């Protein structure tokens, strides 16, 4: 299955867009120093986005776990699975770092952008951290429906491909039987032609033999004998003609 049709890459693009938007909002949050209300509003928005993205990444991990049980059935190999695991791990790390930086910024209420940036750089060097959170009900429902519909569509496509392969196999089998029948018929015709050629050779040899015998008889009979033979044949022809057409 191509990347354009694989549900993983479709969801991955959506999550990547959400991460890009999250990072852009995070940079905007870092630059705010005087407007406390706006900073709090952006912090709440960032935390909600982090929870939603974390849930989506968790769902992708579940899909990868299911695919890892039988990779060949889903048209994948261990290299592809490992590539997907690395991407989800990286995505979770980015979201986790933003979340920790925002939480730390809320605790250090009133810190300037330089301190927040320094804290963010320090947090980026920390190992991966994941905190389970309650996902938004409507986002969860929408992603569940999407994953389920894509899974059903993929199953239907596989079934259709299996049916088409079965029909193709049956057609190839029928063509094979027709080819065998044609081969047998050609072989029989070849035997008939060989027998006919043999009969023609035999008849030709007998005809040559008769012609030689007739020539020898005509030669021995002379002119008078030839005339008598011709007269006899003419009389025989007349008799046969009368018998066939007049009786």
N, C-alpha and C positions, 0 to 999 in steps of 0.2 A: 504494500500500500504506500502511495506517495505521501510526502509530508503535507501536501495540500489537503489530503483526504483523511489523514490520521487525526482522530479526536484529540490526542495528546497535544499535538502542535497547535491546534485551534485554541484549546484552553491555555496553552503556554503563551501564545501571543496576547490573549486577553489579560493574563496575569502580569506579563511583562509590561503591558501598557499601564496597568494599575500601579506597578512598582515605580515606573518612570514618573507617573503623576505623584506618587507618594514622595519620591525624592525631591521633586520640584517643590511641592508644598513644604517639605522639611527644610529646604534651603530658604524658603520664604519665612518660615517660622524662626530660623536661626537669625535672620537679619533684623527681626523686630526687637527693639530694645525699650521703647517708651510706651507703646500702646499695649497695656497689660491685658485689656479685654480681648483685643484681636489675637494676642498671643495665646490666651486661654482657649479661645474658640478654635484656633488652628490646632492646638494641642489635642483637643477632643476629637477633631476631625482626623488627625493623624492616627490616634490610638484606635479609632473605629475602623479606619482603613487597614491598619496593621492586623487587627483581628480578622477582618474579612479575607485578606490575602493569605494569612496563615491557615485559615480554614480551607481555602481553595488549594493551597500547596499540600495540605494533609490529604485532601481527597485525591490529588494526583499521585501521592505516595501510595495510597491504597490501590489505585489502578495499576501502578507499577508492580506492587506486590502480587496482585492477581495474575498479571502477565508473566511474572517471573516463574510461576508454577509450571507453565508450558509455553515457553517463548515461541517455539516453532508454530504453534497453532495461530498465534497473532502475527506471524511473519517477522519476528524479531530474533536477535541473538544477544549474547551476554554483553557484547560491546555497546549495543544500542541501549540496553537496560542500564548499564553503568553510566552512560552519557546522560540519561534521563535522571538518574539518582543524583548525579553531580549538579545538574541544573536546579533541581528542587532544593538541594542542600544550600547552594549558593543563594537562591531566592530567599530561603528561610533566614539565612544569615543576614542579608541586607535588611529585611523587614525587622528582624530581631534587634539589630543595631539601632535602627531608627526608633523603635519602640523604647529601648532602654535609654536612648539619649533624650527622648521627650519626657519620660518618667523622671529621669535625673534632673532635667530642666525644671519640671514642676516642683520637685523637692527643693531645688535651689532657686526659689522664687526671687526674681530681681536680678539675676546674673546677666552680664552683658553678652553681646554676640561673640566676643573673643573667647570668653570662658566657655560658652556653649560649644564653640567650634573646637576648642582644645579638648573638651570632654568627649566630643564625638570622635575625634581622631584617636583618643585613647581607647574608646569603646570598640572602634573598628579593629583594634589589635587583639581584642579578647576572643576566646574560643566561642563557637556557636552556642547559642542559648535559645531555648524554645519554651514558651510558657503557654499552656493550654488555656483557651478562653472560649466563652460562649459565642457562637457565630450568630449572625443576623438571620432571623427565621426566613425572611423572604429571599435573601441571597442564597441561603442553603437550599431552599426549595427549588429555586431557578437552576442552580448548578446540578442538583440531583436529577432534575428533569432533563437537562441537557446531556449529562453523561449517559443517562438511561436511553434517551432517544438515539444518541450516537451509537451506543452499544447495539441497540435493536437494528439500526440501519446497517451497521457493519455485519451483523449476523445474517440479515436478509441478503446483503450483497454476496456473502460467502455461499449462502444456500443457492442463490441464482447462478453463481459461477459453477457450483457443483452440478446443478441441473444441466447447464449448458455443456459441461464436460461430458456428462453421461450421454446426452444427445449426440455429441460429436463422436464419442466412442462407438455408439450404436451405428452411426452413419458410416464410420470407417469399417466396421465389421461387415455391414451390408455390401459396401464397395468391394471388400475382400472376397466375399462369396461370389459376387458378380464376376470379378476377375478370374476366379477359379473356374467358374462355369464357361466363360469365354475361352480360357486356356484349354479346357477339355474338348470344347467344340472345335477349336482350331486343330487340335491334335487328331480328332476323328476325321475332319475334312482332309488333313494331310495324308492319313492312311488311305482314304478313298481315292485321292488323286494318285498316290503311289500304286494302288491296285489297278486303277484305270490305265496308267502308263504301262504297267506290266502286261495287261491284256492287249493293249494296242501293239506293243512290241511283238507279242506272240502271234496276233492276227496278221501283222505285217509279214512276219516270217512265213506263216502258212500261205499267205497270198503269193509271196515270191516263189514259194515251192510249187504252187499250182500253176503259176504263169510259166515257170520253167518246164513243167510237165506238158502243158498245152503246147508250148513252143516246140518241144521235142516231137509231140504227136503230129502237129501240123507239118513239121519238117519231113517226117517220115512218110506222111500221106501224099505229099506232092500236090500239084495244082488240081488234078482230078479229084483227089480225096478231099481237098479243101472245099471244092465246089459242092460235093456231095454232103459234106458236113454242114455247110451253110444252108443248103436246101433243106436238110433234115431239121435244122434249128428253126427255119422259117415255118415249116409245116407244124413243128411242135408249138411254136408261138401262136399260130392261128388256132390250133386245137384248144390250147389253154384259154385264149381270148373268147372263143365260142362258149367254152364251159363256164367261164366266170361271168360273162356279161349277157349271154343269151339264154341261160337256163335258170 
